Amino acid sequence: MERATRIRTDGKFDHRKDIVKDVPAFYDCKKTRTLMLAGQDVQAFVGEIADLLKDEELSLAQRRELLDRFSDISLRFNFEFEADTGALLLQWR
C-alpha cells in the first residue's frame, strides 16, 4: 500500500506555502486532484507550445518573440528555435 504524498512547507521549504495554498484554489478542488490536473495541463501546454512554434505561417521574428515569452515565464523549460534547420529544442533547466 502506498503512503500519502506530502509536500513539505517547513524550514527551507517555506517558499512552497503559497503554491500549496493557491493552486488548489485556482483549480477549485483538493490538493491531490490539483496535482493531477496541473501535471496534465503542463504536459498539454508544452505540447501545444511546441506545435505552435513549428507553425510555418509564423515568421521567424514571431517565433523568437514567443520563445522569449515562454522561456521567461517557465522555471523548468527552455525553448529554443534553430532558424536554419527549423528545429524546436525543448530543454530542462
C-alpha positions as CSV (number, residue, x, y, z in Angstrom):
1,M,0.0,0.0,0.0
2,E,1.4,3.4,-1.0
3,R,1.7,6.1,1.5
4,A,0.2,9.6,1.0
5,T,2.4,12.1,-0.7
6,R,3.3,15.0,1.4
7,I,4.7,18.3,0.3
8,R,7.0,19.9,2.9
9,T,6.4,23.6,3.6
10,D,8.5,24.0,6.7
11,G,12.0,25.4,7.1
12,K,13.9,25.6,3.9
13,F,10.7,24.6,2.0
14,D,8.8,27.6,3.3
15,H,8.7,29.1,-0.2
16,R,6.2,26.3,-1.2
17,K,3.4,27.5,1.1
18,D,1.8,29.9,-1.4
19,I,1.8,27.4,-4.2
20,V,0.3,24.7,-2.0
21,K,-2.4,27.1,-0.9
22,D,-3.0,29.0,-4.2
23,V,-3.1,26.2,-6.8
24,P,-5.9,24.2,-5.2
25,A,-7.9,27.4,-5.1
26,F,-7.2,28.0,-8.8
27,Y,-8.4,24.6,-9.7
28,D,-11.2,24.7,-7.1
29,C,-10.5,21.2,-5.9
30,K,-8.5,19.2,-3.3
31,K,-4.7,19.1,-3.4
32,T,-4.4,15.5,-4.8
33,R,-6.7,16.3,-7.7
34,T,-4.9,19.6,-8.2
35,L,-1.6,17.8,-8.6
36,M,-3.1,15.5,-11.2
37,L,-4.8,18.4,-13.2
38,A,-1.7,20.6,-13.0
39,G,0.5,17.8,-14.3
40,Q,-1.8,17.1,-17.2
41,D,-2.1,20.8,-18.0
42,V,1.7,21.2,-18.1
43,Q,2.1,18.3,-20.5
44,A,-0.7,19.6,-22.7
45,F,0.6,23.2,-22.7
46,V,4.1,22.2,-23.5
47,G,2.9,20.1,-26.4
48,E,0.7,22.9,-27.7
49,I,3.6,25.4,-27.4
50,A,5.9,23.1,-29.4
51,D,3.2,22.7,-32.1
52,L,2.6,26.4,-32.2
53,L,6.3,27.2,-32.6
54,K,6.5,24.7,-35.6
55,D,3.7,26.5,-37.4
56,E,5.3,27.7,-40.7
57,E,2.8,30.5,-41.0
58,L,4.6,32.3,-38.2
59,S,7.6,34.5,-39.1
60,L,11.0,33.9,-37.6
61,A,10.5,37.1,-35.5
62,Q,7.2,35.9,-34.2
63,R,8.6,32.6,-33.2
64,R,11.5,34.2,-31.4
65,E,9.1,36.5,-29.6
66,L,7.0,33.6,-28.5
67,L,10.1,31.7,-27.4
68,D,11.3,34.6,-25.3
69,R,8.0,34.9,-23.6
70,F,7.6,31.2,-22.9
71,S,11.1,30.9,-21.7
72,D,10.8,33.9,-19.4
73,I,7.7,32.5,-17.6
74,S,8.9,28.9,-17.3
75,L,11.0,27.8,-14.4
76,R,11.9,24.5,-15.8
77,F,11.8,24.7,-19.6
78,N,14.0,26.4,-22.1
79,F,12.6,26.8,-25.6
80,E,15.0,27.4,-28.5
81,F,14.4,27.6,-32.2
82,E,17.1,27.0,-34.8
83,A,16.3,29.2,-37.7
84,D,18.5,27.4,-40.3
85,T,17.0,24.0,-39.6
86,G,13.6,24.9,-38.3
87,A,14.2,22.7,-35.3
88,L,12.5,23.4,-32.0
89,L,14.5,22.5,-28.9
90,L,12.9,22.0,-25.6
91,Q,15.4,21.6,-22.7
92,W,15.0,21.2,-19.0
93,R,16.7,23.9,-16.9
